[in-house]
Amino acid sequence: MIESKDNSRFRNWMKLKLKKYRDEQDLFLVYGPKLVNLAIDRGYAVEVLTSNPNVQGTLLSQKLMDELSLTETTFDLVAVCKKMSRKISTKNILVLEDIQNPDNVGALIRSAVAFGFNHVVLSLKSADLYNEKTIRASGGALFDCFVERLDIIEFIKEKKLENFQVFGADAHQTSKKPQNDQPLILVLGNEGRGLSDEVKNHVDGLIQIKTNDVESLNVVVAGSILMYEWKNVL
């Protein structure tokens, strides 16, 4: 059992709570039995940490497990995972432009997998995929999704050459509707300002979800509705 917080391995795991060290080591942490078991099943987990002597893994004292925790409730199971993303070919792609809230990124990845948008592209300024809040909000869907972080303008240009149609969600207007016979990219904009003018200049059309008595929907609700609707018609 590891009991000292000065243990070199424990110190390294603690560093993974910070993005800087996750990026340096290409590792991240997942918490709780559901996510740990998914990480093991999908081949992401490189080591399992536990404070439960009846569970197979590297045994930590309860005090150290509490320190490793990022939430008020301490799980007795944590997995150290390697960053990787298996390429998935799909006719539907979700692009997120500067989505700042990690809960929103995670929830959108969950909806994307649910509705067949198994390729998700994050802009360079979107929230960290491996933030604990992102992972938790995804419900483990990130393990079943091809996620890239790219210059989204260049990505859109490349995909349009491959006959993808590109549509952006907009709070104020619908300018055109997708064609049923073409693969689709859905672009969702920043929580505060929506899509940038630069992105709007590269999309084929904008889609507004008409609502009663409210000005607009939050990005997770809007994105989920559009992915569900397009899943059924494209």
Summary of the structure (lengths in Angstrom):
residues: 234
radius of gyration: 19.7
end to end distance: 53.8
largest distance: 61.9
contacts: 747
relative contact order: 0.14
helix: 36%
strand: 21%
